[in-house]
């Protein structure tokens, strides 16, 4: 009798181990059932976003009689930015649909009755969500900044054919510490600047900004490790007591160290670009390299950086949340599951926009503005997993 009980117990242990750790047939079946609606939803949402872009921008192409291939190129550049927002909702809806469909056929009940946890049931979908998260992060860092810049240049060139040549003409820049104002008649990110005006300020005893000196140079160039070199300079100092200009000084060549003027040509270009055209790595370097950046500007960039790092994880969190939600709505059917998914993603998007604005304006700390919606999403999903994964 004892031997018989040992054999039964050993058989049950082997079965439990086999059904939990290695289930290739079940995983392939769930993966196949998930990929079909995910692919359909992904292409459907991309197509809808494409139609929206066409309706918004087609008038500009028709007005300027642009070629068909130019239009195709422009809308192709717009596509990566759309895909970034399409991926999370596609993952969530596909996961909800797949698991709701399983629930309608009582397949989830059968899996869990066989000793398989809810988390293990969705292992294949978790893997897809993790891959999609990495793809979304890569899009944000490598593809979208370039595509956004190129689409802007392309649409602006319809109105001004020499836009890309003149986009840095008459470029104005104020240093992040508000102590230097630049005006470039002709800015070249990798070469020599022409007709440069620079105004240098200092902070007075009353906390107000006071003009220290200004200079006008025919040419200016940044030398790595040394600083700025100005040629054919007219430098005018200002009296610190009466704030009146002194006698102009004509200097053939003036060198100013990087300690006194820390901004580089790359810093100037990045500062005038929209944040959408900057990668997270660029924003990180802007924050770490410029210690004198004013608090309001630093808070804005930090909020954007936290948001950039958190947003791609939503693709994985959607799976994390959809599994228990689908199990909860198992009896409610597919329709209730889809409605729940749409409500969740809408609430998340609204929270994201609200906290981004609060973080950029300094009402809440940057880490709160950039991470709160995603953290709340994570905690909400974890709460349901704890309750339903058993």
Beta strands, then each sheet from edge to edge (+ up, - down):
strand 1: 169-174
strand 2: 180-186
strand 3: 193-203
strand 4: 209-223
strand 5: 227-237
strand 6: 249-257
sheet 1: 1+ 2- 3+ 4- 5+ 6-
end
